[in-house]
């Protein structure tokens, strides 16, 4: 699974560095290191949305914040592994 976190100027100002750190920690905590590839990306064209944009494989999700990160990670990443991608 490829997870790309936007680090463009708009997402940077909205806290993308926090999301990067939360994502690294969550991947490590759930022992998904060999299954999830983390990468930075530049603008996904969703800059007018609240929060940070995160792309999982080819699907873009917007509005990711520190406050909703755990729910996002559980729903979009952990659940994929539980279903057996």
MILO-164911 format. One record per atom (N, C-alpha, C): residue number from 1; atom name; x, y, z. Coordinates in nm, 2 decimals. Atoms other than C-alpha are relative to their C-alpha. Last residue first. Layout:
<rs>
    i  at      px      py      pz
  NUM  CA       X       Y       Z
...
</rs>
This chain:
<rs>
    i  at      px      py      pz
   85   N   -0.02   -0.07    0.13
   85  CA   -0.61   -0.62    0.07
   85   C    0.00   -0.09   -0.12
   84   N   -0.10    0.08    0.08
   84  CA   -0.68   -0.88    0.34
   84   C    0.02    0.06   -0.14
   83   N    0.07    0.07    0.11
   83  CA   -1.00   -0.74    0.49
   83   C    0.09   -0.08   -0.09
   82   N    0.10    0.09   -0.07
   82  CA   -0.82   -0.67    0.82
   82   C   -0.08   -0.08   -0.11
   81   N   -0.08    0.12   -0.03
   81  CA   -0.53   -0.52    0.61
   81   C   -0.09   -0.10    0.07
   80   N   -0.04    0.07    0.13
   80  CA   -0.77   -0.28    0.44
   80   C    0.08   -0.12    0.03
   79   N    0.12    0.08    0.05
   79  CA   -0.94   -0.20    0.78
   79   C    0.04   -0.07   -0.13
   78   N    0.01    0.13   -0.08
   78  CA   -0.60   -0.09    0.92
   78   C   -0.11   -0.09   -0.06
   77   N   -0.13    0.08    0.01
   77  CA   -0.54    0.16    0.64
   77   C   -0.02   -0.13    0.07
   76   N   -0.06    0.01    0.14
   76  CA   -0.86    0.35    0.55
   76   C    0.12   -0.09   -0.01
   75   N    0.10    0.02    0.10
   75  CA   -1.09    0.32    0.86
   75   C    0.07   -0.03   -0.14
   74   N    0.08    0.12   -0.02
   74  CA   -0.83    0.28    1.13
   74   C   -0.09   -0.04   -0.11
   73   N   -0.10    0.11    0.00
   73  CA   -0.59    0.54    1.00
   73   C   -0.08   -0.13    0.01
   72   N   -0.04    0.02    0.14
   72  CA   -0.88    0.79    0.94
   72   C    0.09   -0.12   -0.02
   71   N    0.12    0.05    0.07
   71  CA   -1.02    0.74    1.29
   71   C    0.04   -0.03   -0.15
   70   N    0.02    0.14   -0.05
   70  CA   -0.67    0.78    1.44
   70   C   -0.12   -0.06   -0.07
   69   N   -0.10    0.09    0.06
   69  CA   -0.60    1.10    1.23
   69   C   -0.03   -0.15    0.04
   68   N    0.07    0.11    0.06
   68  CA   -0.93    1.28    1.32
   68   C    0.10   -0.10   -0.06
   67   N    0.12    0.04   -0.07
   67  CA   -0.79    1.53    1.57
   67   C   -0.07   -0.12   -0.06
   66   N   -0.04    0.08   -0.12
   66  CA   -0.44    1.55    1.43
   66   C   -0.12   -0.06    0.07
   65   N   -0.05   -0.08   -0.11
   65  CA   -0.60    1.65    1.10
   65   C    0.05   -0.09    0.11
   64   N   -0.06    0.07   -0.11
   64  CA   -0.69    1.49    0.77
   64   C    0.07    0.09    0.09
   63   N    0.05   -0.04   -0.13
   63  CA   -0.93    1.70    0.57
   63   C    0.06   -0.08    0.11
   62   N   -0.03   -0.14   -0.04
   62  CA   -0.88    1.54    0.23
   62   C   -0.05    0.02    0.14
   61   N    0.09   -0.04   -0.11
   61  CA   -0.86    1.19    0.10
   61   C    0.05    0.13    0.05
   60   N   -0.03   -0.12   -0.08
   60  CA   -0.72    1.11   -0.25
   60   C   -0.10    0.03    0.11
   59   N    0.12   -0.07   -0.05
   59  CA   -0.75    0.76   -0.39
   59   C    0.04    0.11    0.09
   58   N    0.04   -0.11    0.10
   58  CA   -0.48    0.62   -0.62
   58   C   -0.11    0.08    0.05
   57   N    0.00    0.05    0.14
   57  CA   -0.28    0.41   -0.37
   57   C   -0.04    0.11   -0.09
   56   N   -0.03    0.15   -0.03
   56  CA   -0.37    0.59   -0.05
   56   C   -0.02   -0.07   -0.14
   55   N    0.04    0.09    0.11
   55  CA   -0.34    0.97   -0.11
   55   C    0.04   -0.14    0.04
   54   N   -0.08    0.13   -0.01
   54  CA   -0.34    1.20    0.19
   54   C   -0.06   -0.09   -0.11
   53   N    0.04    0.11    0.10
   53  CA   -0.45    1.56    0.17
   53   C    0.09   -0.12    0.01
   52   N   -0.10    0.05    0.09
   52  CA   -0.41    1.77    0.49
   52   C   -0.05   -0.10   -0.10
   51   N   -0.09    0.11   -0.03
   51  CA   -0.67    1.97    0.67
   51   C    0.09   -0.04   -0.11
   50   N   -0.06   -0.01   -0.13
   50  CA   -0.96    2.19    0.54
   50   C    0.09   -0.12    0.03
   49   N    0.07    0.08   -0.10
   49  CA   -1.02    2.19    0.17
   49   C    0.07    0.02    0.13
   48   N    0.11   -0.08   -0.06
   48  CA   -0.92    2.47   -0.07
   48   C   -0.08   -0.08    0.11
   47   N   -0.05   -0.10   -0.09
   47  CA   -0.59    2.30   -0.14
   47   C   -0.11    0.08    0.07
   46   N    0.11   -0.01   -0.10
   46  CA   -0.74    1.99   -0.30
   46   C    0.03    0.11    0.10
   45   N    0.10   -0.08    0.06
   45  CA   -0.52    2.00   -0.62
   45   C   -0.12    0.02    0.10
   44   N    0.10    0.09    0.06
   44  CA   -0.31    1.71   -0.51
   44   C   -0.11    0.08   -0.06
   43   N    0.14   -0.03    0.01
   43  CA   -0.01    1.94   -0.44
   43   C   -0.09   -0.10   -0.08
   42   N    0.03   -0.14    0.01
   42  CA    0.32    1.78   -0.37
   42   C   -0.15    0.01   -0.04
   41   N    0.05   -0.04    0.14
   41  CA    0.38    1.43   -0.25
   41   C   -0.02    0.15    0.01
   40   N    0.06   -0.13    0.01
   40  CA    0.56    1.27    0.04
   40   C   -0.04    0.03   -0.14
   39   N   -0.07   -0.09    0.09
   39  CA    0.60    0.90    0.07
   39   C   -0.06    0.14    0.02
   38   N    0.04   -0.14   -0.02
   38  CA    0.51    0.62    0.31
   38   C    0.09    0.09   -0.09
   37   N   -0.11   -0.09    0.05
   37  CA    0.52    0.26    0.19
   37   C   -0.05    0.15    0.02
   36   N    0.04   -0.13    0.03
   36  CA    0.29    0.03    0.39
   36   C    0.13    0.08   -0.04
   35   N    0.12    0.01    0.08
   35  CA    0.33   -0.35    0.39
   35   C   -0.04    0.14   -0.04
   34   N   -0.02    0.07    0.13
   34  CA    0.68   -0.40    0.52
   34   C   -0.12    0.00   -0.09
   33   N   -0.12   -0.05    0.07
   33  CA    0.65   -0.14    0.80
   33   C    0.02   -0.06   -0.14
   32   N    0.03    0.00    0.15
   32  CA    0.30   -0.25    0.89
   32   C    0.11    0.05   -0.08
   31   N   -0.09    0.09    0.07
   31  CA    0.39   -0.35    1.25
   31   C   -0.03   -0.02   -0.15
   30   N    0.08    0.11    0.05
   30  CA    0.08   -0.18    1.40
   30   C    0.09   -0.10   -0.08
   29   N    0.07    0.06   -0.12
   29  CA    0.30    0.05    1.62
   29   C   -0.08   -0.12   -0.05
   28   N   -0.10    0.07   -0.09
   28  CA    0.54    0.12    1.33
   28   C   -0.08   -0.08    0.11
   27   N   -0.05    0.11    0.08
   27  CA    0.26    0.22    1.09
   27   C    0.09   -0.09    0.08
   26   N    0.11    0.10    0.01
   26  CA    0.10    0.43    1.36
   26   C    0.04   -0.12   -0.08
   25   N    0.02    0.06   -0.12
   25  CA    0.42    0.61    1.44
   25   C   -0.10   -0.11    0.00
   24   N   -0.12    0.08   -0.02
   24  CA    0.51    0.69    1.08
   24   C   -0.02   -0.08    0.13
   23   N    0.01    0.11    0.09
   23  CA    0.15    0.81    1.02
   23   C    0.12   -0.09    0.02
   22   N    0.11    0.09   -0.05
   22  CA    0.15    1.03    1.33
   22   C   -0.01   -0.12   -0.09
   21   N   -0.05    0.06   -0.12
   21  CA    0.49    1.18    1.22
   21   C   -0.11   -0.10    0.06
   20   N   -0.11    0.09    0.03
   20  CA    0.37    1.25    0.87
   20   C    0.05   -0.08    0.12
   19   N    0.06    0.12    0.06
   19  CA    0.04    1.39    0.99
   19   C    0.11   -0.10   -0.04
   18   N    0.06    0.08   -0.11
   18  CA    0.23    1.63    1.22
   18   C   -0.06   -0.13   -0.05
   17   N   -0.11    0.06   -0.08
   17  CA    0.45    1.74    0.93
   17   C   -0.05   -0.08    0.11
   16   N   -0.04    0.13    0.06
   16  CA    0.14    1.79    0.72
   16   C    0.11   -0.07    0.07
   15   N   -0.05    0.10   -0.09
   15  CA    0.01    2.05    0.96
   15   C    0.04   -0.13   -0.06
   14   N    0.11    0.07   -0.07
   14  CA   -0.22    2.29    0.77
   14   C    0.05   -0.11    0.09
   13   N    0.06   -0.10   -0.09
   13  CA    0.07    2.52    0.67
   13   C   -0.11   -0.06    0.08
   12   N   -0.11   -0.03   -0.11
   12  CA    0.25    2.22    0.52
   12   C   -0.06    0.09    0.10
   11   N    0.01    0.11   -0.10
   11  CA   -0.08    2.13    0.34
   11   C    0.11    0.01    0.11
   10   N    0.13   -0.01   -0.07
   10  CA   -0.08    2.47    0.17
   10   C   -0.02   -0.11    0.11
    9   N    0.01   -0.12   -0.09
    9  CA    0.29    2.47    0.09
    9   C   -0.13    0.01    0.07
    8   N   -0.01   -0.13    0.07
    8  CA    0.31    2.12   -0.05
    8   C   -0.03    0.11    0.09
    7   N   -0.09   -0.09   -0.08
    7  CA    0.38    1.83    0.19
    7   C    0.02    0.13   -0.08
    6   N   -0.03   -0.13    0.07
    6  CA    0.09    1.61    0.07
    6   C    0.09    0.09    0.09
    5   N    0.05   -0.11   -0.08
    5  CA    0.11    1.27    0.24
    5   C    0.05    0.13   -0.07
    4   N   -0.08   -0.12    0.03
    4  CA    0.15    0.97    0.01
    4   C   -0.07    0.12    0.08
    3   N    0.06   -0.12   -0.06
    3  CA    0.05    0.63    0.13
    3   C    0.08    0.12   -0.02
    2   N   -0.08   -0.13    0.01
    2  CA    0.14    0.34   -0.10
    2   C   -0.08    0.11    0.06
    1   N    0.09   -0.12    0.00
    1  CA    0.00    0.00    0.00
    1   C    0.09    0.12    0.00
</rs>
